[in-house]
Amino acid sequence: MIENDEAGDKIAESLSSFEEGSNIGRVNANEGNPDQGLAKLVLTVVELLRRVMEHEALRRIEGGTLTDEEIEEMGQTFLKLDDKMIEMREIFGLKESDLNLDLGPLGNLM
């Protein structure tokens, strides 16, 4: 049984002071549109995955592992996804620059 956990108290105090002084963006569900915070988070994850997939697609194109038909199909898919992202941002009143997360000392996600 731990009678005096000074280390735990110090960690809790450090975390508390870090949170108070932090500029980390948080999802706020109490804004004018409660769905906007969740939509921002979901669309940010989708945008991150889209960028990763585009990077992989370019790598495969440069590596010559795709046929012309596959390249065309991927291009069309990415265009449709981009159109859908624009539509979803408009529905929730978000700008492209809103789709990012501040990771504190690590910087921005994208």
N, CA, C and O atoms as a GROMACS GRO file, in nm:
protein
  440
    1MET      N    1   0.085  -0.119   0.000
    1MET     CA    2   0.000   0.000   0.000
    1MET      C    3   0.088   0.124   0.000
    1MET      O    4   0.186   0.130   0.074
    2ILE      N    5   0.055   0.221  -0.082
    2ILE     CA    6   0.132   0.344  -0.091
    2ILE      C    7   0.074   0.445   0.007
    2ILE      O    8  -0.041   0.487  -0.005
    3GLU      N    9   0.158   0.483   0.105
    3GLU     CA   10   0.110   0.577   0.206
    3GLU      C   11   0.133   0.721   0.163
    3GLU      O   12   0.047   0.806   0.183
    4ASN      N   13   0.250   0.749   0.103
    4ASN     CA   14   0.283   0.885   0.063
    4ASN      C   15   0.335   0.880  -0.080
    4ASN      O   16   0.451   0.846  -0.103
    5ASP      N   17   0.252   0.913  -0.171
    5ASP     CA   18   0.289   0.906  -0.312
    5ASP      C   19   0.327   1.045  -0.362
    5ASP      O   20   0.251   1.109  -0.436
    6GLU      N   21   0.446   1.092  -0.322
    6GLU     CA   22   0.491   1.225  -0.362
    6GLU      C   23   0.513   1.232  -0.514
    6GLU      O   24   0.484   1.334  -0.575
    7ALA      N   25   0.564   1.126  -0.573
    7ALA     CA   26   0.588   1.125  -0.718
    7ALA      C   27   0.457   1.141  -0.793
    7ALA      O   28   0.450   1.217  -0.890
    8GLY      N   29   0.354   1.071  -0.751
    8GLY     CA   30   0.222   1.083  -0.815
    8GLY      C   31   0.165   1.223  -0.802
    8GLY      O   32   0.106   1.275  -0.896
    9ASP      N   33   0.184   1.283  -0.683
    9ASP     CA   34   0.137   1.420  -0.663
    9ASP      C   35   0.211   1.518  -0.754
    9ASP      O   36   0.150   1.610  -0.809
   10LYS      N   37   0.341   1.498  -0.772
   10LYS     CA   38   0.420   1.586  -0.859
   10LYS      C   39   0.377   1.572  -1.005
   10LYS      O   40   0.369   1.671  -1.077
   11ILE      N   41   0.351   1.450  -1.047
   11ILE     CA   42   0.306   1.427  -1.185
   11ILE      C   43   0.171   1.494  -1.208
   11ILE      O   44   0.151   1.561  -1.308
   12ALA      N   45   0.078   1.475  -1.114
   12ALA     CA   46  -0.055   1.537  -1.126
   12ALA      C   47  -0.044   1.688  -1.130
   12ALA      O   48  -0.114   1.754  -1.208
   13GLU      N   49   0.044   1.745  -1.047
   13GLU     CA   50   0.063   1.890  -1.044
   13GLU      C   51   0.123   1.940  -1.176
   13GLU      O   52   0.083   2.043  -1.227
   14SER      N   53   0.220   1.865  -1.229
   14SER     CA   54   0.281   1.902  -1.357
   14SER      C   55   0.180   1.898  -1.470
   14SER      O   56   0.176   1.989  -1.553
   15LEU      N   57   0.098   1.793  -1.475
   15LEU     CA   58  -0.004   1.782  -1.579
   15LEU      C   59  -0.106   1.895  -1.569
   15LEU      O   60  -0.147   1.952  -1.670
   16SER      N   61  -0.145   1.927  -1.447
   16SER     CA   62  -0.241   2.034  -1.427
   16SER      C   63  -0.186   2.168  -1.475
   16SER      O   64  -0.257   2.244  -1.541
   17SER      N   65  -0.060   2.198  -1.442
   17SER     CA   66  -0.002   2.325  -1.485
   17SER      C   67   0.020   2.326  -1.636
   17SER      O   68   0.009   2.431  -1.699
   18PHE      N   69   0.053   2.210  -1.696
   18PHE     CA   70   0.069   2.203  -1.841
   18PHE      C   71  -0.063   2.231  -1.911
   18PHE      O   72  -0.066   2.306  -2.008
   19GLU      N   73  -0.171   2.173  -1.863
   19GLU     CA   74  -0.302   2.193  -1.924
   19GLU      C   75  -0.347   2.339  -1.914
   19GLU      O   76  -0.408   2.392  -2.007
   20GLU      N   77  -0.317   2.404  -1.801
   20GLU     CA   78  -0.358   2.543  -1.784
   20GLU      C   79  -0.286   2.635  -1.881
   20GLU      O   80  -0.346   2.730  -1.931
   21GLY      N   81  -0.159   2.609  -1.908
   21GLY     CA   82  -0.080   2.695  -1.995
   21GLY      C   83  -0.077   2.650  -2.139
   21GLY      O   84  -0.007   2.710  -2.221
   22SER      N   85  -0.151   2.547  -2.172
   22SER     CA   86  -0.146   2.488  -2.305
   22SER      C   87  -0.235   2.563  -2.402
   22SER      O   88  -0.342   2.611  -2.365
   23ASN      N   89  -0.189   2.572  -2.527
   23ASN     CA   90  -0.269   2.632  -2.634
   23ASN      C   91  -0.329   2.524  -2.723
   23ASN      O   92  -0.373   2.554  -2.834
   24ILE      N   93  -0.332   2.401  -2.677
   24ILE     CA   94  -0.380   2.290  -2.759
   24ILE      C   95  -0.528   2.310  -2.790
   24ILE      O   96  -0.609   2.333  -2.700
   25GLY      N   97  -0.562   2.301  -2.921
   25GLY     CA   98  -0.701   2.314  -2.962
   25GLY      C   99  -0.781   2.194  -2.914
   25GLY      O  100  -0.733   2.081  -2.921
   26ARG      N  101  -0.898   2.218  -2.868
   26ARG     CA  102  -0.983   2.111  -2.818
   26ARG      C  103  -1.114   2.111  -2.896
   26ARG      O  104  -1.157   2.214  -2.948
   27VAL      N  105  -1.175   1.996  -2.904
   27VAL     CA  106  -1.306   1.986  -2.968
   27VAL      C  107  -1.407   2.042  -2.869
   27VAL      O  108  -1.419   1.993  -2.757
   28ASN      N  109  -1.480   2.145  -2.910
   28ASN     CA  110  -1.576   2.210  -2.824
   28ASN      C  111  -1.717   2.177  -2.873
   28ASN      O  112  -1.761   2.227  -2.977
   29ALA      N  113  -1.786   2.095  -2.799
   29ALA     CA  114  -1.921   2.054  -2.840
   29ALA      C  115  -2.026   2.155  -2.796
   29ALA      O  116  -2.144   2.137  -2.826
   30ASN      N  117  -1.986   2.261  -2.726
   30ASN     CA  118  -2.083   2.360  -2.677
   30ASN      C  119  -2.088   2.485  -2.764
   30ASN      O  120  -2.147   2.585  -2.723
   31GLU      N  121  -2.027   2.482  -2.882
   31GLU     CA  122  -2.032   2.595  -2.971
   31GLU      C  123  -2.172   2.608  -3.028
   31GLU      O  124  -2.260   2.528  -2.996
   32GLY      N  125  -2.194   2.710  -3.114
   32GLY     CA  126  -2.325   2.733  -3.173
   32GLY      C  127  -2.381   2.608  -3.239
   32GLY      O  128  -2.501   2.582  -3.228
   33ASN      N  129  -2.298   2.532  -3.306
   33ASN     CA  130  -2.341   2.409  -3.371
   33ASN      C  131  -2.268   2.293  -3.302
   33ASN      O  132  -2.150   2.272  -3.327
   34PRO      N  133  -2.338   2.218  -3.217
   34PRO     CA  134  -2.269   2.112  -3.140
   34PRO      C  135  -2.207   2.004  -3.227
   34PRO      O  136  -2.115   1.935  -3.184
   35ASP      N  137  -2.257   1.988  -3.350
   35ASP     CA  138  -2.201   1.885  -3.439
   35ASP      C  139  -2.070   1.930  -3.502
   35ASP      O  140  -1.995   1.847  -3.553
   36GLN      N  141  -2.042   2.060  -3.499
   36GLN     CA  142  -1.926   2.113  -3.568
   36GLN      C  143  -1.794   2.060  -3.511
   36GLN      O  144  -1.702   2.029  -3.586
   37GLY      N  145  -1.785   2.048  -3.378
   37GLY     CA  146  -1.662   1.998  -3.317
   37GLY      C  147  -1.632   1.855  -3.360
   37GLY      O  148  -1.518   1.823  -3.394
   38LEU      N  149  -1.733   1.771  -3.358
   38LEU     CA  150  -1.714   1.632  -3.399
   38LEU      C  151  -1.686   1.624  -3.548
   38LEU      O  152  -1.601   1.546  -3.591
   39ALA      N  153  -1.756   1.704  -3.626
   39ALA     CA  154  -1.734   1.705  -3.771
   39ALA      C  155  -1.590   1.749  -3.802
   39ALA      O  156  -1.525   1.693  -3.890
   40LYS      N  157  -1.542   1.848  -3.728
   40LYS     CA  158  -1.405   1.895  -3.748
   40LYS      C  159  -1.306   1.782  -3.722
   40LYS      O  160  -1.212   1.763  -3.800
   41LEU      N  161  -1.326   1.709  -3.615
   41LEU     CA  162  -1.236   1.599  -3.582
   41LEU      C  163  -1.241   1.489  -3.687
   41LEU      O  164  -1.138   1.440  -3.733
   42VAL      N  165  -1.362   1.450  -3.726
   42VAL     CA  166  -1.377   1.342  -3.825
   42VAL      C  167  -1.319   1.384  -3.960
   42VAL      O  168  -1.248   1.306  -4.023
   43LEU      N  169  -1.349   1.506  -4.005
   43LEU     CA  170  -1.297   1.551  -4.133
   43LEU      C  171  -1.146   1.568  -4.131
   43LEU      O  172  -1.080   1.549  -4.234
   44THR      N  173  -1.089   1.603  -4.016
   44THR     CA  174  -0.945   1.611  -4.004
   44THR      C  175  -0.881   1.474  -4.021
   44THR      O  176  -0.780   1.460  -4.090
   45VAL      N  177  -0.940   1.373  -3.960
   45VAL     CA  178  -0.888   1.236  -3.976
   45VAL      C  179  -0.901   1.190  -4.120
   45VAL      O  180  -0.810   1.128  -4.174
   46VAL      N  181  -1.014   1.220  -4.183
   46VAL     CA  182  -1.034   1.182  -4.324
   46VAL      C  183  -0.931   1.253  -4.412
   46VAL      O  184  -0.874   1.191  -4.502
   47GLU      N  185  -0.906   1.380  -4.387
   47GLU     CA  186  -0.808   1.456  -4.465
   47GLU      C  187  -0.667   1.398  -4.447
   47GLU      O  188  -0.591   1.387  -4.543
   48LEU      N  189  -0.633   1.361  -4.324
   48LEU     CA  190  -0.502   1.300  -4.299
   48LEU      C  191  -0.489   1.168  -4.376
   48LEU      O  192  -0.386   1.144  -4.439
   49LEU      N  193  -0.592   1.085  -4.372
   49LEU     CA  194  -0.589   0.958  -4.446
   49LEU      C  195  -0.582   0.980  -4.596
   49LEU      O  196  -0.513   0.907  -4.667
   50ARG      N  197  -0.654   1.082  -4.645
   50ARG     CA  198  -0.650   1.114  -4.788
   50ARG      C  199  -0.508   1.150  -4.832
   50ARG      O  200  -0.462   1.107  -4.937
   51ARG      N  201  -0.441   1.231  -4.750
   51ARG     CA  202  -0.303   1.270  -4.783
   51ARG      C  203  -0.209   1.151  -4.783
   51ARG      O  204  -0.122   1.140  -4.870
   52VAL      N  205  -0.226   1.062  -4.687
   52VAL     CA  206  -0.142   0.941  -4.682
   52VAL      C  207  -0.168   0.854  -4.805
   52VAL      O  208  -0.074   0.802  -4.865
   53MET      N  209  -0.296   0.839  -4.842
   53MET     CA  210  -0.330   0.757  -4.959
   53MET      C  211  -0.277   0.820  -5.088
   53MET      O  212  -0.229   0.748  -5.176
   54GLU      N  213  -0.284   0.952  -5.100
   54GLU     CA  214  -0.230   1.019  -5.219
   54GLU      C  215  -0.079   0.999  -5.228
   54GLU      O  216  -0.025   0.975  -5.336
   55HIS      N  217  -0.012   1.009  -5.114
   55HIS     CA  218   0.133   0.988  -5.113
   55HIS      C  219   0.168   0.847  -5.158
   55HIS      O  220   0.260   0.827  -5.238
   56GLU      N  221   0.094   0.749  -5.108
   56GLU     CA  222   0.116   0.609  -5.147
   56GLU      C  223   0.085   0.589  -5.295
   56GLU      O  224   0.158   0.518  -5.364
   57ALA      N  225  -0.022   0.652  -5.345
   57ALA     CA  226  -0.058   0.640  -5.486
   57ALA      C  227   0.054   0.696  -5.574
   57ALA      O  228   0.092   0.635  -5.674
   58LEU      N  229   0.107   0.812  -5.537
   58LEU     CA  230   0.218   0.871  -5.615
   58LEU      C  231   0.341   0.782  -5.613
   58LEU      O  232   0.411   0.767  -5.713
   59ARG      N  233   0.368   0.722  -5.496
   59ARG     CA  234   0.482   0.630  -5.486
   59ARG      C  235   0.465   0.512  -5.580
   59ARG      O  236   0.559   0.469  -5.646
   60ARG      N  237   0.343   0.458  -5.584
   60ARG     CA  238   0.316   0.343  -5.672
   60ARG      C  239   0.321   0.383  -5.819
   60ARG      O  240   0.368   0.306  -5.903
   61ILE      N  241   0.273   0.504  -5.851
   61ILE     CA  242   0.279   0.551  -5.990
   61ILE      C  243   0.425   0.566  -6.033
   61ILE      O  244   0.463   0.520  -6.140
   62GLU      N  245   0.505   0.630  -5.949
   62GLU     CA  246   0.647   0.649  -5.980
   62GLU      C  247   0.721   0.515  -5.989
   62GLU      O  248   0.817   0.501  -6.065
   63GLY      N  249   0.675   0.418  -5.911
   63GLY     CA  250   0.738   0.286  -5.913
   63GLY      C  251   0.694   0.201  -6.031
   63GLY      O  252   0.751   0.095  -6.056
   64GLY      N  253   0.594   0.247  -6.104
   64GLY     CA  254   0.548   0.175  -6.222
   64GLY      C  255   0.468   0.050  -6.193
   64GLY      O  256   0.462  -0.040  -6.277
   65THR      N  257   0.405   0.043  -6.075
   65THR     CA  258   0.331  -0.078  -6.040
   65THR      C  259   0.182  -0.070  -6.073
   65THR      O  260   0.107  -0.163  -6.042
   66LEU      N  261   0.139   0.040  -6.134
   66LEU     CA  262  -0.002   0.057  -6.167
   66LEU      C  263  -0.022   0.068  -6.318
   66LEU      O  264   0.062   0.124  -6.389
   67THR      N  265  -0.133   0.016  -6.364
   67THR     CA  266  -0.168   0.030  -6.506
   67THR      C  267  -0.227   0.169  -6.528
   67THR      O  268  -0.262   0.238  -6.433
   68ASP      N  269  -0.238   0.208  -6.654
   68ASP     CA  270  -0.298   0.337  -6.687
   68ASP      C  271  -0.442   0.345  -6.638
   68ASP      O  272  -0.487   0.450  -6.592
   69GLU      N  273  -0.515   0.235  -6.647
   69GLU     CA  274  -0.654   0.232  -6.601
   69GLU      C  275  -0.662   0.251  -6.449
   69GLU      O  276  -0.748   0.324  -6.400
   70GLU      N  277  -0.572   0.187  -6.376
   70GLU     CA  278  -0.570   0.202  -6.230
   70GLU      C  279  -0.535   0.345  -6.190
   70GLU      O  280  -0.592   0.400  -6.096
   71ILE      N  281  -0.442   0.405  -6.263
   71ILE     CA  282  -0.405   0.544  -6.235
   71ILE      C  283  -0.524   0.636  -6.259
   71ILE      O  284  -0.552   0.724  -6.178
   72GLU      N  285  -0.595   0.615  -6.370
   72GLU     CA  286  -0.712   0.696  -6.402
   72GLU      C  287  -0.820   0.679  -6.297
   72GLU      O  288  -0.881   0.777  -6.254
   73GLU      N  289  -0.844   0.556  -6.255
   73GLU     CA  290  -0.946   0.528  -6.154
   73GLU      C  291  -0.912   0.594  -6.021
   73GLU      O  292  -0.998   0.651  -5.955
   74MET      N  293  -0.785   0.586  -5.981
   74MET     CA  294  -0.743   0.650  -5.856
   74MET      C  295  -0.759   0.802  -5.865
   74MET      O  296  -0.804   0.865  -5.770
   75GLY      N  297  -0.723   0.859  -5.978
   75GLY     CA  298  -0.738   1.002  -5.997
   75GLY      C  299  -0.883   1.046  -5.982
   75GLY      O  300  -0.913   1.145  -5.915
   76GLN      N  301  -0.974   0.971  -6.045
   76GLN     CA  302  -1.117   1.002  -6.035
   76GLN      C  303  -1.166   0.988  -5.891
   76GLN      O  304  -1.247   1.068  -5.844
   77THR      N  305  -1.117   0.886  -5.822
   77THR     CA  306  -1.157   0.864  -5.682
   77THR      C  307  -1.112   0.980  -5.594
   77THR      O  308  -1.188   1.028  -5.510
   78PHE      N  309  -0.988   1.025  -5.612
   78PHE     CA  310  -0.937   1.136  -5.533
   78PHE      C  311  -1.013   1.266  -5.564
   78PHE      O  312  -1.035   1.347  -5.475
   79LEU      N  313  -1.051   1.286  -5.689
   79LEU     CA  314  -1.130   1.405  -5.725
   79LEU      C  315  -1.268   1.401  -5.658
   79LEU      O  316  -1.315   1.503  -5.607
   80LYS      N  317  -1.332   1.284  -5.658
   80LYS     CA  318  -1.462   1.271  -5.593
   80LYS      C  319  -1.451   1.293  -5.442
   80LYS      O  320  -1.536   1.358  -5.382
   81LEU      N  321  -1.345   1.239  -5.382
   81LEU     CA  322  -1.324   1.258  -5.239
   81LEU      C  323  -1.301   1.405  -5.208
   81LEU      O  324  -1.353   1.456  -5.108
   82ASP      N  325  -1.225   1.474  -5.292
   82ASP     CA  326  -1.201   1.617  -5.272
   82ASP      C  327  -1.332   1.695  -5.280
   82ASP      O  328  -1.356   1.783  -5.198
   83ASP      N  329  -1.416   1.663  -5.378
   83ASP     CA  330  -1.546   1.729  -5.392
   83ASP      C  331  -1.633   1.705  -5.267
   83ASP      O  332  -1.700   1.796  -5.219
   84LYS      N  333  -1.632   1.582  -5.218
   84LYS     CA  334  -1.712   1.548  -5.099
   84LYS      C  335  -1.660   1.621  -4.975
   84LYS      O  336  -1.738   1.664  -4.891
   85MET      N  337  -1.529   1.634  -4.964
   85MET     CA  338  -1.470   1.706  -4.851
   85MET      C  339  -1.512   1.854  -4.854
   85MET      O  340  -1.545   1.911  -4.751
   86ILE      N  341  -1.511   1.914  -4.971
   86ILE     CA  342  -1.555   2.053  -4.985
   86ILE      C  343  -1.701   2.066  -4.943
   86ILE      O  344  -1.738   2.158  -4.870
   87GLU      N  345  -1.783   1.973  -4.990
   87GLU     CA  346  -1.926   1.974  -4.955
   87GLU      C  347  -1.945   1.961  -4.804
   87GLU      O  348  -2.026   2.035  -4.746
   88MET      N  349  -1.874   1.870  -4.740
   88MET     CA  350  -1.888   1.849  -4.596
   88MET      C  351  -1.838   1.970  -4.517
   88MET      O  352  -1.898   2.007  -4.416
   89ARG      N  353  -1.729   2.031  -4.562
   89ARG     CA  354  -1.680   2.152  -4.493
   89ARG      C  355  -1.784   2.263  -4.501
   89ARG      O  356  -1.806   2.335  -4.403
   90GLU      N  357  -1.848   2.277  -4.617
   90GLU     CA  358  -1.951   2.380  -4.633
   90GLU      C  359  -2.071   2.352  -4.542
   90GLU      O  360  -2.126   2.445  -4.483
   91ILE      N  361  -2.111   2.227  -4.532
   91ILE     CA  362  -2.225   2.190  -4.448
   91ILE      C  363  -2.200   2.229  -4.302
   91ILE      O  364  -2.290   2.278  -4.235
   92PHE      N  365  -2.078   2.207  -4.254
   92PHE     CA  366  -2.046   2.234  -4.114
   92PHE      C  367  -1.978   2.368  -4.092
   92PHE      O  368  -1.935   2.399  -3.981
   93GLY      N  369  -1.968   2.450  -4.198
   93GLY     CA  370  -1.912   2.583  -4.184
   93GLY      C  371  -1.764   2.583  -4.149
   93GLY      O  372  -1.719   2.666  -4.069
   94LEU      N  373  -1.689   2.492  -4.207
   94LEU     CA  374  -1.546   2.481  -4.179
   94LEU      C  375  -1.465   2.524  -4.300
   94LEU      O  376  -1.507   2.507  -4.415
   95LYS      N  377  -1.348   2.579  -4.273
   95LYS     CA  378  -1.254   2.612  -4.379
   95LYS      C  379  -1.149   2.501  -4.386
   95LYS      O  380  -1.135   2.422  -4.292
   96GLU      N  381  -1.077   2.495  -4.496
   96GLU     CA  382  -0.973   2.392  -4.509
   96GLU      C  383  -0.870   2.406  -4.398
   96GLU      O  384  -0.818   2.306  -4.348
   97SER      N  385  -0.840   2.530  -4.360
   97SER     CA  386  -0.740   2.553  -4.254
   97SER      C  387  -0.790   2.505  -4.117
   97SER      O  388  -0.709   2.484  -4.026
   98ASP      N  389  -0.921   2.486  -4.101
   98ASP     CA  390  -0.975   2.435  -3.974
   98ASP      C  391  -0.944   2.286  -3.954
   98ASP      O  392  -0.948   2.236  -3.842
   99LEU      N  393  -0.912   2.218  -4.064
   99LEU     CA  394  -0.890   2.073  -4.056
   99LEU      C  395  -0.744   2.045  -4.020
   99LEU      O  396  -0.666   1.999  -4.103
  100ASN      N  397  -0.711   2.074  -3.898
  100ASN     CA  398  -0.578   2.050  -3.846
  100ASN      C  399  -0.591   2.039  -3.696
  100ASN      O  400  -0.684   2.093  -3.637
  101LEU      N  401  -0.498   1.971  -3.635
  101LEU     CA  402  -0.498   1.960  -3.489
  101LEU      C  403  -0.365   2.012  -3.437
  101LEU      O  404  -0.259   1.978  -3.489
  102ASP      N  405  -0.372   2.093  -3.334
  102ASP     CA  406  -0.252   2.141  -3.268
  102ASP      C  407  -0.209   2.034  -3.167
  102ASP      O  408  -0.281   2.005  -3.072
  103LEU      N  409  -0.092   1.977  -3.190
  103LEU     CA  410  -0.043   1.870  -3.104
  103LEU      C  411   0.051   1.922  -2.996
  103LEU      O  412   0.137   1.849  -2.946
  104GLY      N  413   0.035   2.048  -2.962
  104GLY     CA  414   0.116   2.108  -2.857
  104GLY      C  415   0.262   2.117  -2.897
  104GLY      O  416   0.296   2.174  -3.001
  105PRO      N  417   0.349   2.061  -2.815
  105PRO     CA  418   0.493   2.071  -2.843
  105PRO      C  419   0.535   2.000  -2.972
  105PRO      O  420   0.644   2.027  -3.024
  106LEU      N  421   0.452   1.912  -3.023
  106LEU     CA  422   0.486   1.842  -3.147
  106LEU      C  423   0.452   1.924  -3.271
  106LEU      O  424   0.495   1.889  -3.381
  107GLY      N  425   0.377   2.032  -3.255
  107GLY     CA  426   0.337   2.114  -3.368
  107GLY      C  427   0.201   2.072  -3.420
  107GLY      O  428   0.126   2.002  -3.353
  108ASN      N  429   0.171   2.117  -3.542
  108ASN     CA  430   0.042   2.084  -3.603
  108ASN      C  431   0.048   1.946  -3.668
  108ASN      O  432   0.153   1.900  -3.711
  109LEU      N  433  -0.068   1.883  -3.674
  109LEU     CA  434  -0.079   1.750  -3.736
  109LEU      C  435  -0.044   1.754  -3.883
  109LEU      O  436   0.029   1.667  -3.932
  110MET      N  437  -0.095   1.855  -3.955
  110MET     CA  438  -0.071   1.864  -4.099
  110MET      C  439  -0.014   2.000  -4.134
  110MET      O  440   0.013   2.027  -4.251
   0.00000   0.00000   0.00000
